[in-house]
Amino acid sequence: MPDARRLAVLSAPLRSSLRTLGVEASAGPLRTFAVAGASLLGVEATDAGEVQLPPPGTDDYVAGPGVPKNEGRVRESLAAISAAVAQAVRAGSVPVLFGGDSTVVLGLLAGLSDGRVSTDRCGLLALDGAARFQTPADSPPADLASMVLSLATGHGPPSMTHLGRNRFPLVQESDIILAGVRDALPAEATALVQTRMTLLPPDELAGTWGLARFTGALGKLVRTTRGVVVHVDASVFDPKQFPVAAGSPSSGGLSGPDCKRLVDELAHWDAEHTIQIAGISVSGVDARKDPGGVRMHELAALSLRIFQGRTDGAG
């Protein structure tokens, strides 16, 4: 596992389609805010820079029937992200990756698999308002950002499911907690409940009872995996409180206090070595909705809050 006290902060301005327009401009500012915030927290962090990706272009490209939008460009981008993450892991750091849209977590998972010596299973805690379990048949031509969890669990075209050299699928369904989900197509919702994922909608995460539900799911996850990836997409938040998510998330979502409560619980588990955070990815901020960068600054700070317990002498 990487050195739990050193972070490598990267950005990857990946926009998988025009549907997530605006996210490519948030990656760099999020990284900058995070590096500055890490020094204020006393967390050791290296600015690992921006991953160089092919330009997103001004149009979506579909190669043929059943082929997701911009598949070739996104596949090339994820390979570059994976290589940068693997390099950070081999150097002994925990990668903290800022996108971009939610597809960046695929590059993070692949890079962790390629960079680690251990072949132990890695879990995924996804704080996301969208289900991300579509297939090309659900909404052709498919949007890859809507397919992230189906691809991560091995459902989809081989070119997009075999991203890690050392692991297929990237993560087992039973090793995923999807927290905050509220947006799903009918077919997608049906498929989700038939999986072995742990699903925690926003109303099950509110207040003290919600925290207990969350810790119970975490406890199950750490018993079956070694290392957990935390993915945060801006769509998980209530758009009335955090109105900068790409697209148009439905009403509801996690409140600021509830989300901080969950993150603080993660920080406690991390400081006590109850959980090993293998990496973090953050996505889904439309920079056009946040011209002053206030919300991006808040989200970068929230992502680092997970490591705050390490500054209090936890060894």
C-alpha positions in Angstrom: 0.0 0.0 0.0 1.1 3.6 -0.5 2.6 5.7 2.3 -0.6 6.8 4.2 0.9 10.1 5.1 2.0 11.4 1.6 -0.4 12.6 -1.1 0.2 13.1 -4.8 -2.4 15.6 -6.0 -3.2 15.3 -9.8 -5.7 16.8 -12.1 -7.2 15.3 -15.3 -9.5 17.6 -17.3 -11.4 14.7 -18.9 -14.8 15.5 -20.4 -16.2 12.3 -21.9 -19.0 14.1 -23.8 -20.7 17.4 -24.4 -23.2 16.3 -21.7 -20.6 17.2 -19.0 -19.5 20.4 -20.6 -17.6 22.7 -18.2 -16.0 20.0 -16.1 -12.7 20.2 -18.0 -12.1 23.7 -16.7 -12.5 22.7 -13.0 -9.7 20.1 -12.7 -6.8 22.5 -12.5 -8.3 24.9 -10.0 -9.4 22.0 -7.8 -5.9 20.7 -7.8 -4.4 24.1 -6.9 -6.9 24.6 -4.1 -6.1 21.1 -2.7 -2.4 21.6 -2.7 -2.7 24.9 -0.9 -5.2 23.4 1.6 -3.0 20.4 2.3 -0.2 22.7 3.6 -2.6 24.5 5.9 -3.7 21.1 7.3 -0.1 19.9 7.7 -0.7 17.0 5.4 2.3 16.2 3.2 1.3 16.6 -0.4 3.1 16.9 -3.7 1.6 18.8 -6.7 1.9 16.0 -9.3 0.5 18.3 -12.0 -2.0 17.9 -14.7 -2.3 14.7 -16.8 -1.9 15.5 -20.4 -4.9 14.3 -22.3 -6.1 14.5 -25.9 -8.3 17.6 -26.4 -12.1 17.0 -26.0 -13.1 18.7 -29.1 -16.3 20.6 -29.9 -18.5 17.6 -31.0 -19.2 14.1 -29.8 -18.0 11.3 -32.0 -19.8 7.9 -32.4 -18.0 5.3 -34.3 -21.0 3.1 -34.9 -24.1 1.3 -33.4 -23.6 0.2 -29.8 -20.3 2.2 -29.5 -20.2 4.8 -26.6 -19.6 8.4 -27.5 -15.9 9.3 -27.9 -14.8 5.9 -26.9 -11.4 6.1 -28.5 -10.5 9.5 -27.0 -11.8 8.5 -23.5 -9.9 5.2 -23.6 -6.7 7.1 -24.5 -7.3 9.6 -21.7 -7.9 6.9 -19.1 -4.7 5.1 -20.1 -2.8 8.4 -19.5 -4.5 8.9 -16.1 -3.8 5.3 -15.1 -0.1 5.6 -15.9 0.1 8.8 -13.8 -1.7 7.2 -10.9 0.5 4.1 -11.1 3.6 6.2 -11.0 2.4 8.0 -7.9 1.6 4.7 -6.2 5.0 3.2 -7.0 6.5 6.4 -5.5 4.7 5.6 -2.2 2.0 8.2 -2.4 -1.8 8.2 -2.1 -3.2 9.6 -5.3 -5.8 12.4 -5.0 -7.2 13.0 -8.5 -9.4 15.9 -9.6 -11.5 15.7 -12.8 -13.1 16.2 -15.1 -16.2 14.1 -15.1 -16.9 10.8 -13.3 -15.0 8.7 -15.8 -11.7 9.7 -14.1 -12.4 7.2 -11.3 -11.9 4.4 -13.9 -8.4 5.7 -14.5 -7.7 5.9 -10.8 -8.9 2.3 -10.2 -6.8 1.0 -13.2 -3.7 2.9 -12.0 -4.0 1.6 -8.5 -4.2 -1.9 -9.8 -1.2 -1.5 -12.0 0.9 0.4 -9.4 0.3 -1.9 -6.5 2.3 -5.1 -5.8 -0.6 -6.6 -3.8 -3.4 -8.3 -5.7 -5.8 -7.9 -2.8 -9.3 -6.6 -3.6 -9.9 -2.9 -3.5 -13.2 -1.4 -2.5 -15.0 1.6 -3.8 -17.0 4.2 -1.9 -18.8 6.3 -4.5 -20.6 9.4 -3.2 -22.6 10.2 -6.3 -26.1 11.4 -7.1 -26.2 9.4 -10.3 -26.3 5.6 -10.6 -23.7 5.4 -13.4 -24.9 1.9 -14.3 -26.1 2.4 -17.9 -25.1 0.3 -20.8 -24.9 1.2 -24.6 -28.4 -0.4 -24.9 -30.0 1.8 -22.3 -29.6 5.2 -24.0 -27.8 4.9 -27.4 -25.4 6.4 -28.2 -24.2 5.8 -24.7 -22.5 8.4 -22.5 -19.5 6.9 -20.8 -20.0 9.1 -17.7 -23.3 7.3 -17.2 -21.6 3.9 -17.5 -18.8 4.3 -14.9 -20.0 1.6 -12.4 -21.1 -0.8 -15.1 -17.7 -0.5 -16.7 -15.8 -0.8 -13.4 -17.6 -4.0 -12.6 -16.9 -5.5 -16.0 -20.2 -4.8 -17.9 -19.6 -3.2 -21.3 -17.3 -3.2 -24.3 -14.0 -5.0 -23.6 -12.1 -1.9 -24.7 -13.5 0.0 -21.7 -13.7 -2.8 -19.1 -10.1 -4.1 -19.4 -8.4 -0.9 -18.3 -6.1 -2.4 -15.7 -3.4 -4.8 -16.7 -3.6 -6.7 -13.4 -7.3 -6.8 -12.6 -10.6 -7.6 -14.2 -13.0 -6.3 -13.2 -11.6 -3.2 -11.6 -13.8 -3.7 -8.6 -16.3 -6.4 -7.5 -19.9 -5.4 -7.2 -20.0 -6.6 -3.6 -17.1 -4.2 -2.9 -19.0 -1.0 -3.8 -20.9 1.4 -1.7 -23.0 3.8 -3.8 -24.0 6.6 -1.4 -26.3 9.5 -2.2 -27.7 8.0 -5.4 -31.1 9.3 -6.6 -30.9 9.7 -10.4 -31.3 6.5 -12.5 -33.1 5.5 -15.6 -35.8 2.8 -15.0 -33.8 0.0 -16.6 -30.7 1.2 -14.7 -32.6 1.2 -11.4 -33.8 -2.3 -12.0 -30.3 -3.5 -12.8 -28.8 -1.8 -9.8 -31.1 -3.5 -7.2 -30.1 -6.9 -8.8 -26.4 -6.2 -8.1 -24.5 -6.9 -4.9 -23.7 -3.3 -4.4 -24.6 -1.5 -1.2 -27.0 1.3 -2.1 -27.5 4.2 0.3 -29.9 6.9 -1.0 -29.8 10.4 0.5 -32.7 9.8 2.9 -30.8 6.8 4.4 -27.8 9.0 5.2 -29.4 11.8 7.1 -28.8 12.4 10.8 -27.5 10.0 13.4 -29.3 7.0 12.0 -27.9 7.7 8.6 -24.4 7.8 10.1 -24.9 4.4 11.7 -26.1 3.0 8.4 -23.0 4.4 6.7 -20.6 3.0 9.3 -22.2 -0.4 9.1 -21.7 -0.5 5.3 -18.1 0.7 5.8 -17.4 -2.0 8.3 -18.6 -4.7 5.9 -16.4 -3.2 3.1 -13.2 -3.1 5.2 -13.6 -6.7 6.2 -13.5 -7.9 2.6 -11.0 -5.5 0.9 -7.6 -4.1 1.5 -7.7 -0.4 0.5 -10.8 1.7 -0.4 -11.1 4.2 -3.1 -13.3 7.2 -2.3 -15.0 8.9 -5.3 -16.9 12.1 -4.8 -19.1 13.6 -7.6 -20.6 17.0 -7.2 -24.0 15.6 -8.2 -24.2 14.0 -4.7 -25.0 17.3 -3.1 -28.3 19.0 -2.8 -28.3 21.4 -5.8 -29.9 24.1 -3.7 -26.8 24.1 -1.4 -24.1 23.2 -4.0 -25.4 24.5 -7.3 -22.3 23.9 -9.4 -22.7 20.2 -10.5 -22.5 19.5 -14.2 -25.8 18.8 -15.9 -29.0 19.1 -14.0 -29.1 16.8 -10.9 -32.5 16.3 -9.4 -33.6 17.9 -6.2 -32.6 16.4 -2.9 -29.1 15.1 -2.4 -26.9 15.2 0.6 -26.9 18.4 2.7 -23.6 20.0 3.6 -23.8 18.9 7.3 -24.6 15.3 6.4 -21.8 15.1 3.9 -19.3 16.5 6.4 -20.5 14.0 9.0 -19.8 11.2 6.6 -16.4 12.6 5.7 -15.4 13.1 9.3 -16.3 9.5 10.0 -14.0 8.5 7.2 -11.3 10.7 8.7 -11.7 9.0 12.1 -11.5 5.5 10.6 -8.4 6.6 8.6 -6.7 8.1 11.6 -7.4 4.9 13.6 -6.1 2.7 10.7 -9.5 1.0 10.6 -9.7 1.8 6.9 -6.9 2.3 4.3 -7.7 5.0 1.8 -6.0 3.9 -1.4 -7.0 6.9 -3.4 -9.5 9.7 -3.9 -11.1 11.1 -7.0 -13.4 14.2 -7.3 -15.5 15.0 -10.3 -18.5 16.7 -11.8 -18.0 20.4 -11.2 -19.1 22.7 -14.0 -16.6 25.6 -13.7 -18.9 27.9 -15.6 -21.3 27.8 -12.6 -18.5 28.8 -10.2 -16.6 31.7 -11.7 -15.2 32.8 -8.4 -14.1 29.3 -7.5 -15.8 29.5 -4.1 -17.5 26.1 -4.4 -14.4 24.4 -5.9 -12.4 25.6 -2.9 -15.0 24.1 -0.6 -15.0 20.8 -2.4 -11.2 20.6 -2.5 -11.1 21.2 1.3 -13.8 18.6 1.8 -11.7 16.0 0.0 -8.7 16.7 2.2 -10.8 16.6 5.3 -10.6 12.8 5.1 -6.8 13.0 5.9 -7.2 15.6 8.7 -7.0 13.1 11.5 -3.4 12.2 10.4 -2.2 15.6 11.6 -3.1 15.0 15.2 -0.3 12.5 15.8 -2.0 9.4 14.6 0.8 7.1 13.7 
